[in-house]
Amino acid sequence: MEDVRHAYRTWNKEVRFDFGQPQGEEALVPADSVTWRIFKNPVSMFVGGVTAVILELAEARVRDGVWNNTTFRTDPLGRLRRTGLAAMVTVYGPRSKAEAMIAGIRRMHGNISGTTDDGRSYNANDVELLNWVQATASFGFLEAYSQLVKPLTDSEKDDVYREARVPATLYGAVGAPNSVAEQEALFEHMRAQLQPTDIIEEFLQLMLVTPIFPLPLRPYQRMLVRAAVDILPGWAKQSLNLDTRWQLKNWERRLIRITGHVADKLVINASPAVHACKRLGLPENYLYRSR
């Protein structure tokens, strides 16, 4: 796990965000939340993030906004780092800094507009699209944790959606799901709009070859990318033509679960989660205790 610690130290130097200041300032999401427990785990966060992007790219307007107006193709590593930072600041950052960051993202999104190949116009701040992005992110992160680290109860899953209400509203996702039932209803509503596309394949190939993990962990990285497909709902895999090439072998799933469980107990001092705990006067291992 020293490679994981090294990756976090490198990430912290490159993102240049201080999660430890100002002392005592609360985050948008409370420290005793299920969300804080989930977001500390680097294994499930990577898997869940890829899962979320697959679902986002399946929606034509989101796909056009992401693929044609961001640097995913030209600088996938930089894009992932910026997206990861935004997620961590939203959950662990001091409220004042998180609010300022989200306001900046909203301003940037206001400048992203376009028309899909089938003639539908959109703006990145459209509420329907923001609700979809928020729902897919929550789904990806909680399902990756529940399936690959530690099973979450239905109540805990509902908590994750409810805990996201404040940041979701700041992002403009005012109709994002507040429970698993609402998430399932939204997925059912959006199901007919989700389309298979070569862009999803291109994205997954980028995730396989981009040097996100240290060199010794690259085979493991490729395994996690397939895990991101594996945790999708069955109907989504079928409708998006994500065939058996992306299916995990049983031993691979067991290995990911073992490493995910180990990562959940590994206190990484350089992580945003630990810095945020220190900011609030909590022990470094606050989120790593058995519950």
C-alpha positions as CSV (number, residue, x, y, z in Angstrom):
1,M,0.0,0.0,0.0
2,E,3.0,2.3,-0.1
3,D,2.2,3.0,-3.7
4,V,-1.2,4.3,-2.6
5,R,0.4,6.6,0.0
6,H,2.8,7.9,-2.7
7,A,0.0,8.6,-5.1
8,Y,-1.8,10.6,-2.4
9,R,1.3,12.6,-1.6
10,T,1.8,13.4,-5.3
11,W,-1.9,14.3,-5.7
12,N,-1.8,16.7,-2.8
13,K,1.3,18.5,-4.2
14,E,-0.3,18.9,-7.6
15,V,-3.8,20.1,-6.6
16,R,-2.5,22.6,-4.1
17,F,-5.6,22.7,-1.9
18,D,-5.4,23.0,1.8
19,F,-8.1,20.8,3.4
20,G,-6.7,21.7,6.9
21,Q,-7.6,25.3,7.0
22,P,-9.3,27.3,8.4
23,Q,-9.3,25.4,11.6
24,G,-12.7,24.4,12.9
25,E,-14.7,25.2,9.8
26,E,-17.3,22.7,9.0
27,A,-17.8,21.1,5.5
28,L,-20.9,21.0,3.4
29,V,-21.4,17.4,4.5
30,P,-21.1,16.5,8.2
31,A,-18.1,14.5,9.4
32,D,-20.3,11.8,10.9
33,S,-21.9,11.1,7.6
34,V,-21.9,7.9,5.5
35,T,-20.5,10.1,2.7
36,W,-17.3,10.9,4.6
37,R,-16.8,7.2,5.3
38,I,-17.2,6.3,1.6
39,F,-15.1,9.1,0.1
40,K,-12.0,8.2,2.1
41,N,-11.6,5.0,0.1
42,P,-9.4,5.4,-3.0
43,V,-10.4,2.0,-4.5
44,S,-14.1,2.6,-4.5
45,M,-13.8,6.2,-5.4
46,F,-11.9,5.4,-8.6
47,V,-14.3,2.6,-9.6
48,G,-17.4,4.7,-8.7
49,G,-16.1,7.7,-10.6
50,V,-15.6,5.7,-13.8
51,T,-19.1,4.1,-13.4
52,A,-20.6,7.6,-13.1
53,V,-18.9,8.9,-16.2
54,I,-20.1,5.9,-18.2
55,L,-23.7,6.7,-17.3
56,E,-23.2,10.4,-18.0
57,L,-21.7,9.7,-21.4
58,A,-24.8,7.6,-22.2
59,E,-26.9,10.8,-22.2
60,A,-26.4,12.7,-25.4
61,R,-26.5,16.2,-24.1
62,V,-24.2,15.4,-21.2
63,R,-21.9,13.5,-23.6
64,D,-21.7,16.4,-26.0
65,G,-20.9,18.8,-23.1
66,V,-18.3,16.6,-21.5
67,W,-16.6,15.2,-24.6
68,N,-16.6,18.4,-26.8
69,N,-16.0,21.0,-24.1
70,T,-13.4,19.4,-21.7
71,T,-9.9,18.0,-21.9
72,F,-10.9,14.4,-21.4
73,R,-9.4,13.4,-24.8
74,T,-6.3,15.6,-24.7
75,D,-5.4,15.6,-21.0
76,P,-7.3,12.8,-19.3
77,L,-5.1,12.7,-16.3
78,G,-5.4,16.4,-15.7
79,R,-9.1,16.2,-16.1
80,L,-9.4,13.3,-13.7
81,R,-7.3,15.2,-11.1
82,R,-9.5,18.3,-11.4
83,T,-12.7,16.3,-11.2
84,G,-11.3,14.4,-8.2
85,L,-10.4,17.6,-6.5
86,A,-13.9,19.0,-7.0
87,A,-15.4,15.9,-5.4
88,M,-13.1,16.0,-2.4
89,V,-13.6,19.7,-1.8
90,T,-17.4,19.3,-2.1
91,V,-17.3,16.6,0.7
92,Y,-14.3,17.5,2.8
93,G,-13.4,21.1,2.1
94,P,-14.3,23.9,4.5
95,R,-17.7,25.3,3.6
96,S,-16.5,28.7,2.5
97,K,-14.0,27.3,0.1
98,A,-16.4,24.6,-1.2
99,E,-19.1,27.2,-1.9
100,A,-16.6,29.4,-3.7
101,M,-15.4,26.5,-5.9
102,I,-18.9,25.4,-6.7
103,A,-19.9,29.0,-7.7
104,G,-16.9,29.1,-10.0
105,I,-17.9,25.8,-11.6
106,R,-21.5,27.1,-12.1
107,R,-20.1,30.2,-13.9
108,M,-18.0,28.0,-16.1
109,H,-20.9,25.7,-16.9
110,G,-23.0,28.7,-17.9
111,N,-20.6,29.1,-20.9
112,I,-21.0,25.6,-22.1
113,S,-23.8,25.2,-24.6
114,G,-24.3,23.2,-27.7
115,T,-26.6,21.1,-29.9
116,T,-26.5,17.3,-30.0
117,D,-26.3,15.3,-33.3
118,D,-30.1,14.7,-33.1
119,G,-30.7,18.5,-32.8
120,R,-31.3,19.0,-29.1
121,S,-29.9,22.1,-27.6
122,Y,-28.5,22.3,-24.1
123,N,-26.6,24.3,-21.5
124,A,-24.4,22.6,-18.9
125,N,-26.4,24.3,-16.2
126,D,-29.7,22.8,-17.3
127,V,-31.4,21.3,-14.2
128,E,-32.3,18.0,-15.8
129,L,-28.7,17.4,-16.8
130,L,-27.3,18.5,-13.4
131,N,-29.8,16.1,-11.7
132,W,-28.5,13.3,-13.9
133,V,-24.9,14.0,-13.2
134,Q,-25.5,14.2,-9.4
135,A,-27.5,11.0,-9.4
136,T,-24.9,9.1,-11.4
137,A,-22.1,10.3,-9.1
138,S,-23.9,9.3,-5.9
139,F,-24.9,6.0,-7.4
140,G,-21.4,5.2,-8.6
141,F,-19.6,6.0,-5.4
142,L,-22.0,4.3,-3.0
143,E,-22.4,1.2,-5.2
144,A,-18.7,0.8,-5.7
145,Y,-18.2,1.0,-1.9
146,S,-21.1,-1.3,-1.1
147,Q,-20.2,-3.9,-3.7
148,L,-16.4,-3.8,-3.4
149,V,-15.6,-2.6,0.2
150,K,-18.4,-3.0,2.7
151,P,-22.1,-3.6,2.1
152,L,-24.3,-0.6,2.9
153,T,-27.8,-1.0,4.2
154,D,-30.7,0.5,2.4
155,S,-30.9,3.1,5.1
156,E,-27.2,4.0,4.7
157,K,-27.7,4.3,0.9
158,D,-30.6,6.6,1.4
159,D,-28.4,8.7,3.8
160,V,-25.8,9.2,1.0
161,Y,-28.4,10.7,-1.3
162,R,-29.8,12.9,1.5
163,E,-26.4,14.0,2.6
164,A,-25.7,15.3,-0.9
165,R,-28.7,17.6,-0.8
166,V,-26.9,20.8,0.2
167,P,-24.0,20.5,-2.3
168,A,-26.3,19.3,-5.0
169,T,-28.5,22.4,-4.6
170,L,-25.4,24.6,-4.8
171,Y,-24.5,22.9,-8.0
172,G,-28.0,23.5,-9.3
173,A,-29.2,19.9,-9.1
174,V,-32.3,20.9,-7.3
175,G,-34.2,17.8,-8.3
176,A,-31.5,15.2,-7.6
177,P,-32.7,12.0,-5.8
178,N,-32.9,12.0,-2.0
179,S,-33.2,8.2,-1.7
180,V,-32.6,5.0,-3.5
181,A,-36.2,4.9,-4.5
182,E,-35.9,8.3,-6.1
183,Q,-32.7,7.3,-7.8
184,E,-34.3,4.2,-9.3
185,A,-37.2,6.3,-10.5
186,L,-34.9,8.7,-12.2
187,F,-32.9,5.9,-13.8
188,E,-36.1,4.4,-15.1
189,H,-37.2,7.8,-16.5
190,M,-33.8,8.4,-18.2
191,R,-33.5,4.8,-19.4
192,A,-35.0,5.5,-22.8
193,Q,-32.6,8.4,-23.4
194,L,-29.4,6.5,-22.7
195,Q,-27.7,5.4,-25.9
196,P,-24.7,3.2,-26.8
197,T,-21.9,5.2,-28.3
198,D,-18.3,4.7,-29.4
199,I,-17.4,7.6,-27.0
200,I,-18.0,5.3,-24.0
201,E,-15.6,2.8,-25.5
202,E,-13.0,5.5,-26.2
203,F,-13.4,6.8,-22.6
204,L,-12.9,3.3,-21.1
205,Q,-9.8,2.7,-23.3
206,L,-8.4,6.0,-22.0
207,M,-9.0,4.8,-18.4
208,L,-7.1,1.6,-19.2
209,V,-4.0,3.3,-20.6
210,T,-3.7,6.7,-18.8
211,P,-1.0,6.5,-16.1
212,I,-3.3,7.2,-13.2
213,F,-1.8,4.6,-10.8
214,P,1.9,4.1,-10.2
215,L,3.6,1.7,-12.7
216,P,3.5,-1.4,-10.5
217,L,-0.3,-1.0,-10.1
218,R,-1.2,-0.5,-13.8
219,P,-2.6,-4.1,-14.1
220,Y,-4.7,-3.4,-11.0
221,Q,-5.9,-0.1,-12.6
222,R,-7.1,-2.0,-15.6
223,M,-8.9,-4.4,-13.4
224,L,-10.7,-1.5,-11.6
225,V,-11.9,-0.1,-14.9
226,R,-13.6,-3.3,-15.6
227,A,-15.0,-3.3,-12.1
228,A,-16.6,0.1,-12.9
229,V,-18.5,-1.6,-15.8
230,D,-19.3,-4.6,-13.6
231,I,-21.2,-2.7,-10.9
232,L,-23.5,-1.0,-13.5
233,P,-27.1,-2.2,-13.5
234,G,-27.6,-5.2,-15.8
235,W,-30.0,-3.3,-18.0
236,A,-27.4,-0.5,-18.5
237,K,-24.6,-2.9,-19.5
238,Q,-27.0,-4.5,-22.0
239,S,-28.4,-1.3,-23.5
240,L,-24.9,0.3,-23.8
241,N,-23.4,-2.8,-25.4
242,L,-20.8,-3.3,-22.7
243,D,-20.1,-7.0,-23.5
244,T,-18.3,-9.7,-21.7
245,R,-14.9,-8.2,-22.5
246,W,-15.5,-6.0,-19.5
247,Q,-16.7,-8.7,-17.2
248,L,-14.6,-9.4,-14.0
249,K,-13.4,-12.9,-13.3
250,N,-14.3,-14.2,-9.8
251,W,-10.7,-14.1,-8.6
252,E,-10.4,-10.5,-9.8
253,R,-13.6,-9.4,-7.9
254,R,-12.3,-11.1,-4.8
255,L,-8.9,-9.4,-5.1
256,I,-10.6,-6.0,-5.5
257,R,-12.8,-6.6,-2.5
258,I,-9.7,-7.6,-0.4
259,T,-7.8,-4.5,-1.4
260,G,-10.8,-2.3,-1.0
261,H,-11.3,-3.6,2.5
262,V,-7.6,-3.0,3.3
263,A,-7.7,0.5,1.9
264,D,-10.7,1.3,4.1
265,K,-8.6,0.7,7.2
266,L,-5.4,2.4,5.9
267,V,-4.9,5.8,7.4
268,I,-3.3,7.9,4.7
269,N,-2.0,11.1,6.4
270,A,-1.8,12.9,3.0
271,S,-5.5,12.3,2.2
272,P,-8.1,15.1,2.2
273,A,-10.2,12.9,4.6
274,V,-7.5,13.0,7.3
275,H,-6.7,16.6,6.7
276,A,-10.4,17.5,7.1
277,C,-10.6,15.5,10.3
278,K,-7.6,17.3,11.7
279,R,-9.2,20.7,10.7
280,L,-12.3,19.8,12.9
281,G,-10.2,18.5,15.8
282,L,-11.0,14.9,15.2
283,P,-8.5,12.0,15.5
284,E,-6.6,11.0,12.3
285,N,-8.3,7.6,12.4
286,Y,-11.8,9.0,13.0
287,L,-13.2,7.7,9.7
288,Y,-11.2,4.4,9.9
289,R,-12.7,3.0,13.2
290,S,-14.9,0.0,13.0
291,R,-18.6,0.8,13.1
